[in-house]
Amino acid sequence: MPVRRGRRTGGAEEITPAAGPPRPGGGGPGGPPPRGGARWRVGRAVRPAALAVELVDELVDGTKSAALPLIRHDLALSYWQIGLLASVPLVAGSLLELPIPILAGAGPWRRRTVLGGGAVFIAALLAVAAARSFGGLLIAFVVFFPASGAFVSLTQAALMDADPGRLAQHMARWNLAGSAGSVAGPLLLAVLLACGGGWRAAYLVLAAGAAVAWLGAARTGRRPAADKAIPRAAEPAAPPAADRPAGASRLDRLRQAAAALRRADVLRWVVLLQIADLLLDVLTGFLALYFVDVVHATPAQAAIAVAVRLAAGLAGNTVLVGVLERVGGRSLLRASAVAAALLYPGFLLAPGLVPKLVVLAALSAATAPWYPVLQSELYRSLPGRSGVAVSLTSAAGLVGGLGPLAVGLVAQRAGLLWAMGCLTIVPLALWISISSSDFLPHRG
């Protein structure tokens, strides 16, 4: 990232503007727009609906992780099929999602894409609830991933565009909303199980929640008659002319994406997001199976373990929102990588259920900064091109999707404990990469 040293804002380095005195949390030359300004009001309008969309998305993910043992038992799935359920939808979904942010651009087309993706998102959840075989479940998951990209990822891009001077802070709040959804997912499943329901009922409830979030996103896009001067909340203000070529077409945006992928500073953050995900979502995806098959816990105890991980992550993300106002993002990443390098092996080696839960909680809190800071750095490396950033993340998902498949394959051949042990390299790789990233040149 930047070689020209500037001020630290929101935990990530920024270049000090050439004109105007710097102001904390600045959103442009000389700092953020006045609180009465259009962009600030747009950001305030977008934020609640955007965070609701992310909350529902992670509610789905948290429920899926906790329900995986039940799904495996109900459909008689093998470890290999579990790995396929994690990898094939991710790879195929990333391939389908790849052109969507670039083609959608900004403005009305982005809004229509978000709402269309949300409708498919809801339909995919209903299809999961109705699945009666591995093939049907796989198809539903494959459909879900690009729908989530259109509905959730473009909503995130709109939030970033609405207030580009506080990317790390907005990503921290985004991650906090997601953590809340992730924690609520296992609890939702536990409540439904206690009431005599099952994982299918959980997915029906998730579809209903997604419909509520979709309605919120649809309402946010409407512009009051008395406020015509403000851009639509779901259609963030266009980036500065320096960052957006006049009359840029879809072909121009495709060329911008290809050029961005050749930049070392951009590629670094894209790759690091996929590496970090191995000890984030991939670990969470296999956690319930680990507690059932390796620790010999009951499915209910495994659901508690997932809830502990997600609750600790929620606590970490809550603290992170305030910490990023005072501590540099990359410094925080380096410290958390060192902590994770010690805690993750400790989690695998801890004897008994309770000690593992204690170390797991500490590990989950320690890794809280990884995704929001890395993603905000990617957005920062591509000012005014949030759609390109989303597309590059999708492209990286084509390779990152091999992670769950590799874990499932190693677990099938050598056991789940050995497969989980392979992830000990992740914190070290992250620390080395972050430590050397300060020397990368930055080009806006």
ZAMARGU-4260 file (C-alpha; in steps of 0.2 Angstrom, whole numbers, plus 5000, padded with zeros to 4 digits):
<rodrens>
0) 5000/5000/5000 | 5005/5018/5002 | 5024/5022/5002 | 5020/5041/5004 | 5017/5042/5022
5) 5001/5051/5027 | 4989/5051/5042 | 4981/5036/5049 | 4962/5036/5048 | 4951/5022/5054
10) 4965/5011/5056 | 4972/5011/5038 | 4985/5023/5031 | 4978/5037/5020 | 4988/5049/5009
15) 4987/5067/5016 | 4977/5078/5003 | 4987/5091/4994 | 4975/5104/4998 | 4966/5108/5014
20) 4970/5104/5032 | 4968/5086/5037 | 4953/5082/5048 | 4951/5066/5058 | 4941/5053/5048
25) 4942/5064/5032 | 4931/5060/5018 | 4940/5070/5005 | 4952/5085/5003 | 4952/5094/5020
30) 4942/5081/5029 | 4924/5074/5028 | 4909/5084/5021 | 4899/5094/5033 | 4886/5085/5042
35) 4873/5094/5032 | 4881/5088/5016 | 4872/5077/5004 | 4885/5063/5004 | 4885/5062/5023
40) 4866/5061/5023 | 4867/5047/5009 | 4879/5037/5020 | 4867/5039/5035 | 4852/5033/5024
45) 4862/5018/5016 | 4869/5012/5033 | 4854/5004/5042 | 4847/4995/5026 | 4865/4989/5021
50) 4869/4982/5039 | 4852/4973/5039 | 4857/4964/5023 | 4873/4959/5030 | 4865/4953/5046
55) 4853/4942/5037 | 4868/4935/5025 | 4878/4930/5040 | 4863/4924/5049 | 4861/4911/5035
60) 4880/4907/5036 | 4879/4904/5055 | 4864/4893/5054 | 4872/4883/5040 | 4888/4880/5050
65) 4878/4874/5066 | 4866/4864/5055 | 4879/4854/5045 | 4879/4839/5056 | 4860/4838/5055
70) 4861/4840/5036 | 4874/4827/5034 | 4864/4814/5044 | 4848/4818/5036 | 4855/4817/5018
75) 4868/4804/5022 | 4883/4814/5016 | 4901/4810/5016 | 4916/4821/5021 | 4920/4822/5002
80) 4902/4828/4999 | 4903/4841/5013 | 4919/4848/5005 | 4910/4849/4988 | 4895/4858/4996
85) 4908/4871/5003 | 4919/4872/4987 | 4908/4870/4972 | 4895/4883/4976 | 4909/4895/4981
90) 4919/4892/4964 | 4904/4892/4953 | 4896/4906/4962 | 4911/4917/4961 | 4912/4913/4942
95) 4894/4918/4940 | 4896/4933/4951 | 4912/4939/4943 | 4905/4951/4930 | 4890/4957/4940
100) 4898/4972/4950 | 4907/4978/4934 | 4892/4977/4923 | 4880/4984/4936 | 4891/4999/4938
105) 4883/5012/4949 | 4866/5021/4949 | 4850/5013/4943 | 4858/4997/4936 | 4866/4994/4953
110) 4850/4996/4962 | 4841/4984/4951 | 4855/4971/4952 | 4854/4972/4971 | 4835/4970/4972
115) 4836/4956/4958 | 4849/4947/4968 | 4839/4948/4984 | 4824/4940/4976 | 4835/4925/4970
120) 4843/4925/4987 | 4826/4922/4995 | 4822/4909/4982 | 4838/4899/4985 | 4835/4898/5004
125) 4818/4891/5000 | 4826/4878/4988 | 4838/4873/5002 | 4823/4870/5014 | 4815/4859/5000
130) 4831/4849/4995 | 4829/4830/4997 | 4846/4825/4990 | 4864/4830/4989 | 4861/4836/4971
135) 4847/4846/4975 | 4856/4854/4990 | 4871/4857/4979 | 4861/4866/4966 | 4852/4877/4979
140) 4869/4882/4986 | 4876/4886/4969 | 4862/4898/4965 | 4863/4906/4982 | 4881/4912/4980
145) 4880/4923/4965 | 4863/4929/4972 | 4872/4934/4988 | 4886/4943/4978 | 4873/4954/4969
150) 4862/4957/4985 | 4876/4958/4998 | 4892/4963/4990 | 4885/4977/4980 | 4876/4983/4995
155) 4893/4984/5004 | 4900/4993/4989 | 4886/5006/4990 | 4890/5009/5008 | 4908/5011/5004
160) 4905/5024/4990 | 4893/5034/5001 | 4907/5038/5013 | 4924/5034/5006 | 4934/5043/5019
165) 4929/5031/5033 | 4931/5014/5025 | 4939/5005/5039 | 4926/5011/5051 | 4911/5006/5040
170) 4919/4989/5037 | 4921/4987/5056 | 4902/4991/5058 | 4898/4980/5043 | 4908/4965/5051
175) 4899/4969/5068 | 4882/4967/5060 | 4888/4951/5052 | 4895/4944/5068 | 4878/4948/5076
180) 4870/4937/5063 | 4882/4924/5064 | 4879/4922/5083 | 4861/4922/5081 | 4861/4908/5068
185) 4866/4894/5079 | 4854/4901/5093 | 4840/4901/5080 | 4843/4883/5076 | 4844/4878/5094
190) 4827/4887/5098 | 4819/4878/5083 | 4826/4861/5088 | 4820/4864/5106 | 4803/4868/5098
195) 4803/4852/5088 | 4808/4859/5072 | 4824/4855/5061 | 4836/4863/5049 | 4823/4864/5036
200) 4812/4875/5047 | 4827/4886/5050 | 4829/4889/5032 | 4811/4894/5030 | 4813/4907/5044
205) 4829/4913/5036 | 4820/4916/5019 | 4807/4926/5029 | 4821/4937/5037 | 4829/4939/5020
210) 4812/4946/5013 | 4811/4959/5027 | 4829/4965/5023 | 4825/4965/5004 | 4810/4977/5008
215) 4821/4988/5018 | 4834/4989/5004 | 4819/4993/4991 | 4813/5007/5003 | 4830/5014/5005
220) 4832/5017/4986 | 4817/5029/4986 | 4820/5047/4985 | 4809/5059/4995 | 4801/5073/4984
225) 4808/5086/4996 | 4825/5080/4995 | 4828/5079/4976 | 4846/5086/4978 | 4852/5070/4987
230) 4857/5055/4977 | 4847/5040/4980 | 4852/5031/4995 | 4855/5014/4986 | 4864/5024/4972
235) 4879/5032/4980 | 4886/5048/4973 | 4898/5045/4959 | 4917/5045/4962 | 4927/5061/4958
240) 4931/5063/4940 | 4949/5059/4943 | 4944/5042/4948 | 4930/5039/4935 | 4934/5042/4917
245) 4920/5052/4909 | 4908/5041/4900 | 4916/5025/4906 | 4907/5010/4898 | 4906/4993/4904
250) 4920/4988/4893 | 4930/5002/4901 | 4926/4995/4918 | 4932/4978/4912 | 4948/4985/4907
255) 4950/4994/4923 | 4948/4978/4933 | 4961/4969/4922 | 4973/4983/4925 | 4970/4983/4944
260) 4973/4964/4945 | 4991/4967/4938 | 4995/4980/4952 | 5005/4972/4966 | 4997/4983/4980
265) 4979/4977/4974 | 4984/4959/4972 | 4992/4958/4989 | 4975/4962/4998 | 4965/4951/4986
270) 4976/4936/4990 | 4977/4940/5009 | 4958/4940/5010 | 4958/4922/5004 | 4972/4917/5015
275) 4964/4924/5030 | 4947/4916/5026 | 4955/4899/5029 | 4955/4903/5048 | 4939/4913/5047
280) 4924/4906/5037 | 4932/4889/5032 | 4937/4885/5050 | 4919/4890/5056 | 4912/4879/5042
285) 4921/4863/5049 | 4920/4868/5067 | 4904/4858/5072 | 4910/4843/5063 | 4927/4844/5072
290) 4918/4845/5089 | 4907/4830/5084 | 4920/4819/5076 | 4936/4823/5085 | 4931/4830/5102
295) 4916/4817/5102 | 4904/4831/5108 | 4885/4830/5105 | 4877/4840/5090 | 4870/4851/5103
300) 4887/4854/5111 | 4894/4857/5094 | 4881/4870/5091 | 4886/4878/5107 | 4905/4878/5101
305) 4900/4887/5085 | 4890/4900/5095 | 4905/4903/5107 | 4916/4906/5092 | 4904/4918/5084
310) 4899/4927/5101 | 4918/4930/5104 | 4920/4936/5086 | 4905/4948/5090 | 4914/4954/5105
315) 4930/4957/5096 | 4921/4966/5082 | 4912/4977/5095 | 4929/4982/5102 | 4936/4984/5085
320) 4924/4998/5080 | 4932/5009/5094 | 4950/5003/5092 | 4951/5007/5074 | 4948/5026/5078
325) 4965/5025/5087 | 4976/5011/5081 | 4983/5008/5063 | 4974/4994/5054 | 4990/4985/5048
330) 4998/4987/5065 | 4982/4978/5072 | 4983/4965/5059 | 5001/4961/5064 | 4997/4959/5082
335) 4982/4948/5079 | 4992/4937/5067 | 5005/4934/5081 | 4991/4930/5094 | 4982/4918/5082
340) 4999/4909/5078 | 4999/4905/5097 | 4981/4902/5100 | 4976/4891/5085 | 4988/4877/5089
345) 4983/4879/5108 | 4965/4876/5103 | 4969/4860/5094 | 4980/4854/5108 | 4969/4859/5122
350) 4962/4844/5132 | 4943/4842/5134 | 4928/4852/5129 | 4928/4867/5141 | 4947/4871/5138
355) 4944/4871/5119 | 4930/4882/5121 | 4940/4895/5131 | 4954/4895/5118 | 4942/4896/5104
360) 4934/4911/5111 | 4951/4920/5113 | 4956/4915/5095 | 4939/4921/5088 | 4941/4938/5096
365) 4960/4939/5091 | 4955/4937/5072 | 4941/4950/5072 | 4951/4963/5063 | 4956/4952/5049
370) 4942/4954/5036 | 4937/4972/5039 | 4954/4979/5039 | 4960/4969/5023 | 4944/4973/5014
375) 4945/4991/5018 | 4963/4991/5012 | 4957/4984/4995 | 4944/4997/4993 | 4957/5010/4998
380) 4969/5004/4984 | 4955/5007/4971 | 4947/5024/4975 | 4931/5027/4966 | 4930/5009/4959
385) 4921/4999/4972 | 4913/4988/4959 | 4930/4983/4953 | 4935/4978/4971 | 4920/4967/4972
390) 4924/4959/4956 | 4942/4955/4960 | 4936/4948/4977 | 4924/4936/4967 | 4939/4932/4955
395) 4949/4927/4970 | 4935/4916/4976 | 4938/4905/4962 | 4954/4900/4969 | 4949/4902/4987
400) 4935/4890/4985 | 4948/4876/4984 | 4952/4879/5002 | 4936/4870/5009 | 4938/4856/4996
405) 4956/4854/5001 | 4951/4853/5020 | 4938/4840/5016 | 4949/4830/5005 | 4963/4829/5018
410) 4950/4825/5031 | 4943/4811/5020 | 4961/4803/5018 | 4970/4807/5034 | 4957/4813/5047
415) 4949/4829/5051 | 4962/4833/5065 | 4976/4833/5052 | 4966/4843/5040 | 4963/4856/5054
420) 4981/4856/5058 | 4986/4861/5041 | 4978/4878/5045 | 4992/4883/5057 | 5002/4891/5043
425) 4989/4904/5040 | 4993/4917/5054 | 5012/4916/5049 | 5008/4919/5031 | 4997/4933/5035
430) 5010/4941/5047 | 5024/4940/5034 | 5013/4947/5020 | 5007/4962/5031 | 5024/4966/5038
435) 5031/4968/5020 | 5016/4977/5013 | 5022/4994/5018 | 5035/4993/5005 | 5023/4991/4991
440) 5021/5006/4979 | 5003/5014/4979 | 4994/5019/4964 | 4977/5026/4965
</rodrens>
